[in-house]
Amino acid sequence: MQNLQNLLSLMQNPNMLISYQQQTHLYQRTIKNLEKASNKTLELFIISKTWVRQWKHYVGQYEGQYYSINQSSRKPGPINSDLKSDEIFLFHYPNNHSFNQKIVKLDPEDYVLVGSDLMNMWHLEFGSDLTIFRQITFDENSQPITNVNLLRQEIYMKIQNSTRGIIQVDEKCLIKQWIMLIKSALKSEFQLNCENIRLWKHKHFPANQAIKQLEQHNGKFHGQILDENQSVGYYKADLIIIDIQINGKWQFELLDLKTASLEEFKYVFNKAYKGCGKFYCDKNYCNSNPVFNQLQFEKASLQQFLIESFKEDSIDWSEVCWSTDQELKPIQEIDEDIIQQINKVSNYPNSFGGSFIQDFNGSYESILSHNINPRLNTTIINELNKVININILKGLITNLYRSKESSPFKLRSIFIILHFDCFTQIIPEKSNSFLEFVFNLDKQSKNQLSQYFTHLPNQRFQNIIEALIRNLILFIQYQQNQPIQLLLKADIRYLMQQLELLQIFYKSNEKLKRINNEKFIVKEVSKLYPVRAELLEYKQFACLNNKSLESYYFTFCLYPWIIPIEFKYQILTMDSSVNQRSQGDFIWQQMGLAPSLKLLIDRNDIVNSALEQLSRKGINLKSKLSIVFKGEQGIDQGGLTREFFSLLTQKLFDVQFTMFVTRNNNTVLWFNKHHMEMPIKYELIGMLLGLALYNQVLLDVSFPQLVFKKLMNETVQFEDLKELDLDTYKALNLLSEYEKDDIEQAFAFNFSITEYDNWGQPLQVELIQNGSQIMVTQKNKEQYIKLCTEYYLNQSIQKEFQRFHAGFWKVVDGNGIKLLTGAELQTMILGQKHLNMYELEQSTKYDGFDKNSEYIRTFWAYIHSLDEQQKKRFLFFCTGSDRVPVGGLKSLKFVIQKHGENTEQLPSAHTCFNVFLLPQYDCLNKMMEKLNIALENSEGFGLM
């Protein structure tokens, strides 16, 4: 109905459509022009990306482009209304100067840049609450490098009374230009006619200490006058002092150097000798800093040290402690009023983070230095859990994370907070200072937290993960029902905050495996967008990688561990399709088609002909394969490609070919370092895996998972040896667990390994120099196990694997592949292990048959009665592959088509299209008999 109303409105007012078409055309032209703006400076307008997305959605309906089903779009409100802030400035510049604009702090992904023509067109149509104009400089890659935010500069001035506050200024503005603006502002706001103005900053002191010195000395302080020819941003001053000249007299003067130096020396000395009063300080020259405190300066030696530092002007003033806080000590024992006690100490985050230490001995060294085990006194935590409720916890969190500053103790405070039973109740709250603090931590701190989380009790670890995932699911479901998903910055921020915390848990689980990684997967991720979710997700992923901030707002691909493998497969398929088209010539691109890579293959010499064809110069390995067998006719619609891969893998992976050997009781294939083939053939095999991935062909290859982990550059570990050589793994594991001191007699191992070549001749490999002469002992056994693991999994096959690795990445160098783990890559190339024919039955389409007929029900009953190998044979007969695709058999587009009646013909198949041709036999027994004959005697594709 809404679409019909839109159409009627357009018929009544055709100028509306013309206007929207003009806007769209001008917008697209603007974006293309900015993509060519390398090394230019342009005058542009800043437009809220939220508003632009609303406009796109609104205009898109008239163009027949819908973001969601059955959703009406509202006309956007005035431009930039969401960018207004409610800040209060000390004074305003005259004549509606742009420095007066109250604009929220903008990140590059918050806005879009447009020219005046489009801005004027939009302003006439929609109006604007803020007109933000900037000169934008672009780098050589056409990326804007200008900081569009105005500087919030703290100032101090004296007009009747001393005044301190914030005003705005462009950091590129020259000091002399700013002085002229300030003079005009003072005249306009305070009716003050000043003869001149000069600006100061203190040479060393921050704002509070600078003002204190200035007021103590009646307008004199150790400052420097700012050069009028420099920009405001050049000085990076936390406080600028406005000095006004009236009647020839300046308000402020320079303090004499002797007095200033003496005050500065006394200040630094007091901090270095007595400390700042904080429980923990991370600044140098402060006795409250445990590292500085360890130097144990005597008073005289400290004085001498600082005198020399002042003489050499080597004091790093950014490392001087300026704190005046007196912090409470951490709590190690609880008293009667524990709630009041904990509330007080939460005002001092470091003190809170240093509380509740198990077996506290008066030292905090373990938290500061080793920083591995948080050593939490769980007895006290259990007592606290009896009295702490959600409201008390909110108060603690508000106090603790008011400041963004981090420290080892503040990180530990996060670990403490997670131990409170009601913690999961705060997750659904969007205005969440806990999540915000964790989100803003640097990479090293997040890694430290992931180590701390390994010490969480198992049940609490799982409960928090489950609570985070439940909340994510609810959030995604809510977003699904919005006209535009993730429109508001606050929603995107909240989503990312949850994901960042969950990612720390994921990495903690990697350090100490407690739950299956599948527990972190959220299937609803693939349903965020109601229509073409994989396309919209891929577009966001591509925008992120291409730095196309104009269209980017968020992608789950930043957190690939949360994405279901089926959705990753869709994104990867789309990525490979885009790569195939982008590599083609102009004509192919204009047609929107992907050029094919035609390979002319000799069946009788398939390895060498494949190697020759794939080694041709100038070919595009990312193009879709099209196979032609010499001397044969037929158009490759998928079946010939699958046959090519099948024949080639059979040859290359045959142990008689010597490139691979069987290991682990003949269950897996491994690289043969004693092979007798050209090394380039390993590159061919790597290319073969890459081509199979890009062409959605599943391979029948018995590679262990560690091959794919190595392909994805993941670190392989001792546990991976189990999959390759179980006997060796067991022996090394037994050695690791053996605690007696008679290892030399019990095992008689030395630092060497015996291998055998293709003819069974023994070869000795020394793991270290003279390894055969060095026995494995209780002291060096871990080194031996590490060297064995490294040799078996890496060193022994280094040359072969390097070629194999290079061949694979020669084909798959897009962005989609980066989302995969080694285990997922294995699934995408080799298929899933579980063969569920009920999934295939449920998803099958029929042509000429009724799915509920007795004939079809009997057919499926027969299929379900087959053993595993027979089911694989049936799958191979119908599709040309016995491998289960990503997503299971339900993802296979399988059709059963009626193929004649009362015939003696056997069933057959169009393997290119996954169509099974089943005749209508005159009785059910005959159908089962013919099916059995077809499956037992068909080794080809059952092709018609």
N, C-alpha and C positions, 0 to 999 in steps of 0.2 A: 504493500500500500504506500509506504514511504517513497519507494522508487517511482511509483506512478505519480505521486504528488510532485516529486522533483521534475519528472518529465513534463508535466502540465505547466509547472512554473517556467520551465525553459521555453515552452511553446508560446507562453504569454509574454515572455520577456527574453527574446533571443539575444539581446545585448549582454545579458548576464553570462551566457555561455561564451560569447566573444571575449568578455572581460577575463573570465577564468582561463580561457585558452591563451590569452596574451600574458597573463601572470605566469602560467606554467611555462610557456615558451621563454619568457624573460628570465625566469628562475633557472631553468636548465642552461640557458646561455651564460648566465652569471657564473654558475658552478664550473662550466667548461673553461671559461676565461680565467677563473682563479686557479685552475689546474695548470695554467701556463704563465703564472705570475712569478716565476723564479727571479730572485734578486731584484724585485721591484718593491716600491713603497706606494701604496694606494690609499685613497680616502674612501672609507667604507663605513657602513652602518652595521651595528650589532643587533641581531634579532634572536630572541629566545628560541632555542631549538624545540622546546615544548610547544610554543606557538606555531612554529613551522610545521611540526608534525600534525597539529590540529588542522592547519591550513591544507596540507597535503591530503589528509583524510576527507576534508570537506570538498575540496576540488575534485578529488579522486572519484567521488560518487557521480559527479556529472560527466566524468570521462569513462564511466563504466568500470572503474578499478575499485574493488571492494576489499577492505581490510578484514572484515568479518561478516558473518551471515546475519541477516535480519537485524542489522543495527543501523539506526538513523544517525546521521552526523549533524552536529550543531555547528552553526556559524561561529568561527573563532571570535573571541572578544578583542578588546584593544591590544595592540602589539606591546609586548614586554611588561604586561601588568604583573607577571610572576617574578620579574627581576627587581621589583622595588623593595628597598629595605626601610626599616624604621629607625635607623641610626640618628643620633643627635650630635650635631657638630657645634663647635665653640662659636663660630660665626659663619656668615655666608658672604660669598663674593657678590658684587653688584651685577645688575643687568642679566639675571638668569644665567650666569656663567655655568658651563658644563661641569665645572668642579663641584658645583652644589648638588649634582644629581646623587640621589640616594639609591645606589645599586648594590645588590648582593655580590659577594665575591664570586667571580666567574672562573670555572675551569674550562679548558679548551673544548670539552665535549658538551658544554652548556649552551653554546650559541652557534649561529650561522652568520657569515658575512655576506652582505649584498651591497649593490650600488645604489645611487640616489634615485635612478629611474624606477627601479622596482620598489624601493622604499616609499616613494611618492605614490605609486599606484596602490600599494597596500594601505597606506595611510588614508587615502581617499575612500577606500572600500571598507576598512575595518576600524580606523582610528588608531591612536597610539597613546599609551600612558607614559612612555619613556622613549625619547629619541636619542640613541647612543651613537655618537659619531667618533671615529678614531682614525688615525693614520696607522696603517698596518704594513709592516715590513715582512717580506717573504724570503725564505732561504732559497738555496739553489734547487731544492726539491719541491718548491712551491708550497712549503709548509709555513704558516704564519709564526713568526718568532716574537712578535710584540706582546708584551704584557698589557692586556686591555683593562686591567683593574687599576683604578686610581689608588694612589698610596694613602692609607690612613695614617697621617703623621701626627704624633703627639707633640704639642707645643706648650710653652710656658710664656706668659707675658704678664705685664703689670700695668693695668689701667685702673687707677684708684686702689684696687685690691689685686693681689696676686691671683692669677687665673691659670688653670691647667686643663687641657682638653684635647679633642681630636678635630683636625680639619683635613680636607681632602686636597690632593694635588697630584698632577701627573709626574711620575718619577723622572720623566725625560725633560720636564720643564726646567729652564735655566733659573738659577737663583735670582738673577736680576729681574727676570720677568715675574717671578713669584713675588718679589718684594713690591713691585708696582701693584700687583693684585691685592696684596695685603694692605698697602696704604689706602687703596680705594675702599676696601672692605671696612677698615677702621673708621674711615671718614663717614661711610654710609651707616654703619651700625652704632658707632660710639660718638659720632660727630667730633672726631679727633683729627685735627690738622697737624700731622707730624712732618717735621722738616725732612727727615730721612729715617730709614730703617736698615738695620744690619742684623744678620742672623748668626747665632752661635751654637756650638755644641761643646760639651765637656770633652777634654782630651781623653780621659780615662774612665770617669765615673759614669754609671748608668743614671737613669732619670732621678730616682729618689735621692741618691747621694749627691748628685749634682745640684739639685734644688736646695738640699740641706746646707751644702757649702755656700751657695750663693746667698742664702738668707742669713746665715751665721756671720758672714763678712759684709753685710749691708751692700749687696750688689756686686761684690767681687768674687770671682771664682776662676779656677784653672781651665779656661776654655780656649777655643779657637774660633776665629771669625770665618764663616764659610765664604769661599771664593765665588764671586758673583757670576763668573763665567763657567762654573761647573753646574751640572744638573743636580736636582734635589736628591735623586736616587744614588748619586755618586758616593754620598757620605754614609748611607745606611745608618742614620742616627736614630736612636730610640727616642730622643727628646731634642727638639730644636727650640732655642730660646729666642724670642723676638725682642730685639733691643730698639727702643724708640728714642729718637733725638727730638727734644723740644727745647726751644730757646737756646739752641747751641749746645745743650748738655745731653749726653747719653745716660741711659739708666744703669747700664752695667759696665764693669771694667775688669781688666785682667788682674788676677791675684798675683802678688809677687812670687817668683819661682821658688824662693827658699821656703816660704810658708806653705805653698802648695805641695812641694816635694816632701816636706816634713809630715804634713797631714796624710799624704798618700802612704808614706813609709809606715807611720803609726797604724794606719788602717790594716795594711797587709800584714804587718808584724802581729797585731792582735789576733787576726784570724788564724795565722799560721801557728801561733803559740797557744791560744786558748780554744780555737774552734769557733764555729758559728752558732752552736746550740742545737743543731739538728742531730737527730739520731744517726743519720748517714748523709754525707755530702760527697758529691763526685767531682768537686772542683779542687784544683791544685792550690797550694798555698793556704790550705785550711786543715787544721788539726782534727776536724771532724771527718776528714777523708781518711779511711783506714789505710790506704796506700801511703799517703803523706805522713800519717801518724807513725807508721812503721820506721820512718827515718830516724825517729827519736832524737830530734835536735835538742841540745842544751840551749838555754836562753842566749848565752853569749855567741855560740856557734851559729844559731839561727839569725841573730842580728848581723853577724859578719856575712853570712850567706846572702841576706837580703840587701845589705849595703853594696856588695859586689854586683848583685843583679841590677840594682838601681843605677850604679855607675855605668854599667855596660848597656843600660837601657834594654835589658833582655827579659823583663817581666812581660809575660803574655797576659794582658789585661782581660782577655776573654775567658781565661782560666781562673781569675780571681773570684773568690766567693763573696757575693753581695747579700747573702741571706741574713735576715734579722729574726727569723722564726726561732722559737724555743719549742722543740718537739717533745712529746711524751715518749717515754721509753716503751719498747714493745712489751706485750703481755705474755708472760710465760706461765703464770698461774692465775686462776680465776678467783675472784672474791665473791662476796654475797650479791652485789649488784653488778652482775656481769654485763647486762645490757647497757647500763650507763657507762661502764668501763670500756666496752668495745665501741660504743658510739663516739666516745671522746677520742680514742686512739685512731679511729677511722678518718679523723681530720688531718692525720699525718700519715700519708700512704706508705712511706718507708717504714715507719714504726709498726703499722698494721702488718705489712709484708714480712717483718722480722719477728712476728709473734708466733706463738704456739709451735716452738721448735722441739722436736723429740729429743729427750736426753740432753737438754740445754746445759752447756758447761761454761756459759759466760762469753762464748766466742761466736761471732757470726761469720767466721772465716770460710766455713764449708759452703755457705750460700754465695759468698762473694767470689771465692777462688774456684772451687770445683764445680759448683753450680750444676750438678747433675741430679742429685737427690734432694728434693725440697724438705725432707725430714720433718714431716708434719705430725704433731702430737694428736693422734686421732681420738685419744681419750677426751681431751678438752673439746674437740670438734663435736663429738657425740653429745657432750653435755650442752654445748651451744645449740645443737639441733633441737633440743627439747624446748627452747625458749624463743628461738628466732623464727619469725613469721615473714611473710612477703613484704609487709610494710617496713619492718625493721631492716630487711635486706635492701630494699630500695634506698633507704636512708644511708646505709653503709656505702652502697655503690655510688650514690650522688656525691658523697664526701670524697671517696677514694679516687674517682676518675674525673674530677672537675678539671684537672690540668692534664694536658697531653704528654707532659714530661714522663719519660720512662726511666727505670732503674732496675737492678737485679731484685730488689725487695718488692718493687711494685709488680714485677712479673710474678713473684711468688704470691702476692695478694690475689692474683687471678686464680691461682691454684687453690687458695683457701676458699674463695667465694664459691668455686665449683663444688665444694664439699657440703654446702648447705642444702638441705633437702628441698627447700622451696625455690632453688635457683631456676629450675625449668619453667616456673611460673612467670619469670620476667621476660622470657624469650619472645612472646607475642607482642610485646610493647615496642612500638616503632621508635619513640623517643627514648633511646636506650643508650645511656652513657657507657655501660659496660661493653656492649657490642661495638660502639664507636671507638672506644679506646683500643680494643683488640684490633679493629680494622686498621687503625693508623700506625700500629707497631711496624718497625722495620723487619726485614727478612730474617735477620739474625735473631731478633727477639722472638719472632714466631717459631723459629726452629727450636729455640730454647724451651718455649712453652710445649712444643710437641714432645720434647724429652721429659718435661715435668709430667705431662699427661700419662706417660707410661706407668706412673706411680698411682694413678687413680684406681680405686677398687674396680674390679671388672664390671660389677653390676651398675655402679654409678657411671662408668665410662659408656656402657651401652645405653643407659637411661637417657643421658644427655644427648647422645647421637640420635636416638629415636625421637626425642622431643624436638630437636632441631629439624629433623626430616618431616615430622608431622606438621610442624608449623610452615615449613617450606611448601608442602603439598597444599595446605589451606590457602597460603598466599598465592600460589600459582593458579589454583582454582578460582580465586577471587578475580585475579587479573584476566583469566579467560573470558569472563563475562563483561569486561569493560569494552567500550567502543574502540579504544586504542590501548593496547597492552603496554605496560611500563611507561606511561606518559609522563608521570611526575618524577622529578629528580629524587624526591624523598623516598619514593617507592623503590627506585633503582638502588639507592644507597642502602636502604634497609635490607633488600635482597642480597646485596654484596656483603654486607656485614654478617649476615647469617652464614653465607657460603665461606667467608674467610675463617670464621670460627670452626665450621665443619671441616674445612681443609686442614686446620691444625690437628684436629682429631684424626683425620685420614692419614696424615704424615706420622702421627704418633703410632697409629696402627701398623704402619709400614716398619717402624722401629721395633715394635713388639706386637706381633700378630695376635689379636684377640678375637676379632670377628672377620668373617669373610668380606672381601672388598665389595661384593655384590650388595651388601647391606647399605652401602653409601649411595647406591644408584636410585634415582628418583624418576620413575617412568613418566610422571606428569610433565617433566621437562619437555617431552616431545609433543605436548598438547597445549603449551602456553598460547600459541596462536591458533585460533579455530580453523583457519584455512591455510593450506600449504605451509605448515609449520617448518618443514625441513628447508624450504626455499628462503623463508624469512630469517631463520636461524643462520643459514649459510651466508646470506647477504650481510648480516651483522658481523659474522666471522671474517668475511672478506674485507669489509670496511675497516675492521680493527687491524688486519694485517697490512692493508694498503694505506693505512693512516688517513682514511677518508672520513674525517671527523664530522663532516657536514651531515652524513647519514647515520653515523654510529651512535648508539646509546647503551647497548648491553648485549653480551653474548654468553651463553652458558659454556661456550668452548673455552673460556678462561678457566673453567673448572671441569676438565674432561672426565674426571673420575665419577662425576654425578650423572653423566649422560648414558642412557641405555645403549648397548652395542648396536641395536637395530637402527637407532636414530643416528649414531655415528656413521653407520654404513650408508645411510641415505645422504648424509653430508659429504662423505668421502666420494660417493658416486657422483654427486653434483659437482664436486671439486674437480674430479677427473674429467667429467663432461665439459666443464668450462675450460680446463687446460687443453683438452683436445680441440675445442673450437678456436681458442686463442692462438694455438700454434699453426692453424691453417692459414691459407692465403686469404686475401681480401674478399674474393668472390664467395668462398665458403662462409666466411664470417657474415657477410651481408645476407646470405641465405639462412643463417642461423643453424647451419649443419656442421657436423664434425667430419673432417676429411679422414679417410681410412688409410691404414698402413698395410699395403698389399704385400704378402710374402709368398713367393713361388717356391714350393717345398717339394723335394724329391723324397718319396716314401722310402726308397731303397737306401738313402743316405741322409736320414732326417737330421742327425746332429750337425753334420758339416754344412748342409744346405741352410739350416736355421742359423748357424753361426755366420755363414757368408751373407745371408740376407739381412741379419740384424747388425752387421758390421759396416753396412753401406754408409757412406758419408751423406750427411744432410737429411737423413730420415728422421721423422718425428716419432719417437718411441711412445709418446703420449696419445697418439692417434689410435682409433679403434682398429683392431686387427681385422684383416680380411684375408683368409687363407685360400690359396689355389694350389692343388696338388698337380704336379706335372703329368700331362697325358690324360687328365680327367676333366670332365665337365661338371658343372654344378656351381650354384651361387651360394656363397657363405652367408647364411642367415643365423649363424651361431653354432650350428652343428659341426661344421668343418673346423671351426676354431677350437671347439672342445675336443674334437678328435686329434687335432694337431698337438694340443697340450698333453693329451693322454698318451699318444705314441712317443712323444719326446721325453716325457717323464719316465715312461717304462724303460727307455734306452739309457738315459743319463743316470738313473738311480739303480740300475741293475748292478749288483756287486761285481759281476764279471767285467764291468766297464772300468773297475778299479778306482773310480773317483770317490766312492763311498764304501764304508764298511758297516756291518751290522753290529750293534752293541746291545747290552742289557738283555741277554737271552734272545737275540734277534728281533727285539720289539721296536728298535729305533735305528735310524741311519745316522752316521756321523762321518765327518770329513776324513778322508784317508791321506795322511801326510806322506805315504809311500806310493802315491798314485803314479801312473805312467802316462798320463795324458797331458796335453798342453794346458798350462795354468789358466789361459784365457777362457777355457771351458767352464771354470768356476764362475767367471763373470757372466757367461751365457746363462748359467743356472740362476744366478741372482736376478738377471734381467727377466728370466722366465717367471719367477715368482712375482716380480713387479708387474709384468704384463698380465699375468693371471688376475692380480688384484684389480688392475685398471679395467680389465675386460670382463669382470665378474664371472670368472671361471674358477671352479674349485678343483684343487689338485689332490691326487691320491699319492701323498708322500709321507713317509713315517718319520718326519723330523720331530725331535723333542722340543718342548716349549722353549728351552734355553736358546735354541737357534734364533727364535723370533725375538727373544729378549735382547740378544746380542745385536740383531738387526736394528732394534729400536734404541740401541746404545744404552740399555739398562745395565746396571752392574750385576754380574752373575756372582752367586755366592755358593758356599759349601753345600747348602740344601739342594742346589740345582744338579749337583753331581749324582744325587739319588736317581734322577731320571735317566742319566747317561750310563752309569755303571753302579748298579745297586750293591754288588759285592765289594767294590772299592769303597763306596760310601760307608757300608757297614763296618769295614775294617778300620777306617779312619775315625769313625764315630766311636768305636770300641776303644781305640787308642786315646781319644779325647776324654772319655769317661773313666779311664783306668787311673787309679789314684795311688797304687803301690809304687815303691821306688825301684822295683826290679824290671822296669820296662825293657832294658837292654836284653835281658834273658827271656822275658815273656814274648816279646815281639821280634827282636833281632832285626829291626829296621835301621837302615842308614839313609843319608840324604841323597839317594839315587833311586831311579825307577828303571825297571826292565821292560822294554817293549819288544814287539816282534814284527818283522817286515812281512811282505806279501808271501815269502817262501818259508815263513816260520822261524827265521833266524833271529836269535835274541840280540837286542841292542840296548846298551846301558846309557841312560841319560842322567847326568849329575845335576841336581837341583841347585847346588852351590859349588863353589870351587873345592875340589877334593872331597866332594860329598860322599863318595863311596867309603871314605876313611872316617867319616864323622857319624857316630851312632846317635840314634834318636833317644833322648832322655826325658825325664819328667820336666826338666827346665825348658827344653827346646822343642817339645812335641807340638805346641801350637804353631810355631814357625814352620815345622815340617808339614803340618796339615794345610796351612795357608799356601805354602809353595806347591804342594801336590795339587790343590784345587786350582791354583793359577795355571799350572802346567797343563792339566787335563782339559780345562775349559777354555783356555786362551792361547798360551804359548805354543802348545803342540801343533795347533792348526792355524797359526797366525797368518802365514802367507796365503793359504787357501781361503781362509775366511775373509781376508782383506779384499781379495778379488771378488768373492761372492757378494760382500757388502757393497762394493763399488758398483757392481752390476745392478743390484736392486735399486740403489738410490739414483742411478742414472735414469731410471724410469719414473720413480715416484718421489719427486721433489716438491710436491705441492704443499698446501697448508693442511689439508684434511688428514694426511697421514700422521701429522704431529699430535693428533688427538688420541691415538691408539697406544695401548700398552702392548707388550710383547704377546701376552696371552690373547688379547683381542685380535692382533694381527694374525696369530695362528688360526683363530676361528674364521677370520675372513678369507684366508687363503686355503685352509684345509677343510673348512666346514665344521659344523657342530657334531658332536659324537652321538647324541641321543636321537634315535630314529623313531619318531612318533607318528605312526600311520593314521591315528585318529585325527591328528591335526590336518593331515592331507585330506582326509575324508570330509572334514568340516568345511574346508576352504575350496573344494572342488566345484567347478562349474560343469554343466551338462549341456550337450547339444544332441537332441534327438531322444534323450532318456528322461524319465521322471526320477528324481533323486530318491523318492519314497517308494518306488516300485520294488516288487519282490526280486526282480532281476538284479537291480543295483545293490539291494541289501545283501543278496547272496554273494555278489562280486566282492563287496567289502568284507564280508565275513571270511571269505577265502583268503583275501590279502592279509587280514589280521591273524589268520591261523599259520601263516608262514613263519619260519624261523628268521633270525637276524640276517643271515647271509642271503636267503631267498628274497627278503624284503629289499635288501640292497640291490639285488639283481633286477627286481621289478622297477626300482627307482632308476637304475641305470638304463634299463630297456626303454623307459618312457622319456627320460630327460637327457640321456647321454652322460650322466654322472650319478654315482652312488653316494655323493657327499650331500650333507644336509646344509642348506644355505643359512646365512645369518638370519635370525628371527625364527628358525625352525621351518618345518614343512608347510606351516600355515601361510608363510610368505611366498610360497611357490604358486605361480599362476598356472594351475593345472586344470586341464579340460578333458573330460571323457566324451568322445564323439561317437555316435552310432555309425557303423561302417558296414552296411548291408544286413540282410536277413537270410536265415536258413541257408547259410553258406558253410563250406568246409575250410574257408580261408582262416589262417591264424590271425590273432590280434597283431597289430603293428602300431607304429608311433611316428609322429612328426617331432623328432627330438628338438628341432630348432625352436619349436613353439610350445613344447611341453604338452602336446596333444596326444592322448592315448586313443587309438582307433579300435573300438570294440564292436565286433559284429553282434547282431541279435540272433543267437543260436536258438534252435527249436526246443532245447531243454537246458535246465540249469547244470546238470551233470556234464553235458557236452561243453558248456562254457568253461567249467573248471578244468576239464581235460585239455581243452585247447590252450588255456592259459598256462597250464603246467608244461605242455610241450613247447610253447613259445619261450618260456623262461629258461627251460633246461637246455634248449638247443641254440639259443641266440647269444652270440658273443659280440655281435655288432650293436647297432643302435636301433634295430627294428625299424629301419628307415623306409619310408615309401617315397 
